[in-house]
């Protein structure tokens, strides 16, 4: 979770001497990427292909972008891809 956290390290030696130090750790939030998958499409039969496009942006940069079927079809697609590896 984002925030500022303090940690204190305390040490006691064999003669009961004590030393301590505190460190602050700041955890920054990671804003989610902005994604736009354009408008829904209607595909009349007998057509069997469609072109999809969209946009994505993130201030930290984009590592990967995938277009996968959503819902149950997406689950089946991912299972098939894993089985092929």
KEKE-3310 file (N, C-alpha, C; in steps of 0.2 Angstrom, whole numbers, plus 5000, padded with zeros to 4 digits):
npx = (5004:5003:5012:5021:5032:5040:5054:5063:5078:5085:5099:5106:5121:5133:5136:5125:5124:5115:5111:5103:5093:5083:5074:5066:5054:5047:5033:5027:5012:5005:4998:4985:4986:4978:4965:4957:4946:4939:4923:4909:4907:4897:4895:4890:4884:4889:4902:4918:4929:4936:4942:4950:4954:4963:4968:4981:4989:5002:5010:5021:5026:5022:5022:5017:5004:4989:4977:4963:4950:4936:4928:4920:4925:4937:4943:4944:4952:4964:4967:4970:4981:4990:4991:4998:5011)
npy = (4994:5011:5024:5032:5024:5020:5012:5005:5001:4993:4990:4980:4979:4967:4974:4981:4992:5003:5006:5014:5016:5025:5022:5028:5023:5026:5022:5023:5026:5016:5021:5015:5009:5018:5013:5010:5002:5005:5006:4994:4981:4975:4960:4954:4938:4930:4934:4932:4939:4952:4969:4975:4989:4999:5010:5013:5019:5024:5032:5026:5019:5006:4989:4977:4973:4965:4957:4949:4936:4940:4934:4918:4912:4918:4912:4899:4901:4905:4894:4885:4891:4889:4875:4873:4877)
npz = (5000:4996:5004:5018:5028:5043:5050:5064:5070:5083:5094:5106:5115:5123:5135:5139:5132:5121:5104:5091:5075:5063:5049:5034:5023:5008:4999:4983:4974:4960:4946:4937:4920:4906:4896:4880:4871:4859:4850:4852:4840:4827:4818:4804:4798:4782:4786:4792:4799:4808:4811:4824:4835:4847:4861:4872:4887:4898:4912:4916:4906:4894:4895:4890:4877:4874:4865:4868:4868:4878:4893:4894:4882:4881:4892:4888:4876:4882:4889:4879:4873:4883:4884:4872:4874)
capx = (5000:5007:5013:5027:5033:5046:5057:5068:5083:5088:5104:5109:5127:5134:5137:5119:5124:5110:5111:5097:5093:5077:5074:5059:5053:5041:5030:5023:5007:5006:4992:4984:4986:4972:4964:4951:4945:4934:4916:4907:4907:4892:4898:4884:4886:4894:4909:4922:4934:4934:4948:4949:4959:4962:4973:4983:4994:5003:5015:5027:5027:5018:5027:5014:4998:4987:4970:4961:4943:4934:4923:4921:4929:4944:4946:4946:4958:4970:4969:4973:4988:4995:4992:5002:5018)
capy = (5000:5017:5028:5033:5019:5021:5006:5007:4996:4994:4985:4981:4975:4963:4978:4984:4998:5003:5010:5013:5021:5024:5023:5030:5020:5029:5018:5027:5022:5014:5022:5010:5011:5020:5008:5012:4997:5008:5005:4988:4979:4970:4956:4950:4932:4925:4937:4928:4942:4959:4972:4978:4993:5003:5014:5012:5024:5024:5037:5022:5015:5000:4983:4972:4974:4959:4957:4942:4936:4940:4929:4911:4911:4920:4907:4893:4903:4905:4887:4882:4894:4886:4868:4873:4878)
capz = (5000:4996:5010:5021:5033:5047:5053:5069:5071:5089:5095:5113:5115:5129:5141:5139:5127:5116:5098:5086:5070:5060:5041:5031:5016:5004:4993:4978:4970:4953:4943:4931:4913:4903:4890:4876:4866:4854:4851:4850:4833:4825:4812:4801:4794:4783:4787:4797:4801:4810:4813:4831:4837:4853:4863:4879:4889:4905:4913:4918:4900:4893:4895:4885:4876:4871:4863:4869:4869:4885:4896:4894:4876:4883:4897:4883:4872:4887:4891:4873:4872:4888:4882:4866:4877)
cpx = (5004:5006:5020:5027:5040:5048:5063:5072:5086:5093:5106:5115:5128:5135:5131:5119:5119:5111:5105:5097:5086:5077:5067:5059:5046:5039:5026:5018:5008:4999:4991:4984:4979:4971:4958:4951:4940:4927:4915:4906:4901:4895:4893:4887:4885:4901:4912:4928:4932:4941:4946:4955:4958:4968:4975:4989:4995:5010:5022:5029:5023:5023:5024:5007:4995:4979:4967:4953:4941:4929:4925:4926:4936:4947:4948:4952:4964:4972:4972:4980:4993:4996:4997:5010:5021)
cpy = (5006:5021:5029:5028:5020:5014:5008:5001:4997:4988:4986:4976:4971:4967:4982:4991:4998:5008:5009:5018:5019:5026:5024:5026:5023:5024:5022:5023:5021:5015:5017:5013:5013:5016:5010:5007:4999:5005:4997:4987:4974:4967:4952:4944:4933:4928:4933:4932:4949:4962:4976:4983:4996:5007:5012:5017:5023:5028:5033:5018:5009:4994:4978:4975:4968:4960:4950:4942:4936:4935:4922:4909:4913:4915:4901:4895:4903:4898:4883:4884:4890:4879:4868:4874:4872)
cpz = (5000:5002:5012:5027:5037:5050:5058:5070:5078:5091:5102:5113:5122:5135:5142:5136:5122:5110:5094:5081:5066:5053:5039:5025:5014:4998:4989:4975:4963:4950:4937:4925:4910:4897:4887:4871:4861:4855:4849:4843:4832:4818:4810:4797:4787:4784:4793:4800:4803:4812:4819:4832:4844:4855:4870:4881:4896:4906:4914:4911:4900:4892:4889:4883:4872:4870:4863:4870:4876:4887:4895:4887:4877:4888:4892:4879:4876:4888:4885:4872:4877:4887:4876:4868:4879)
residu = (UNK:UNK:UNK:UNK:UNK:UNK:UNK:UNK:UNK:UNK:UNK:UNK:UNK:UNK:UNK:UNK:UNK:UNK:UNK:UNK:UNK:UNK:UNK:UNK:UNK:UNK:UNK:UNK:UNK:UNK:UNK:UNK:UNK:UNK:UNK:UNK:UNK:UNK:UNK:UNK:UNK:UNK:UNK:UNK:UNK:UNK:UNK:UNK:UNK:UNK:UNK:UNK:UNK:UNK:UNK:UNK:UNK:UNK:UNK:UNK:UNK:UNK:UNK:UNK:UNK:UNK:UNK:UNK:UNK:UNK:UNK:UNK:UNK:UNK:UNK:UNK:UNK:UNK:UNK:UNK:UNK:UNK:UNK:UNK:UNK)
# end
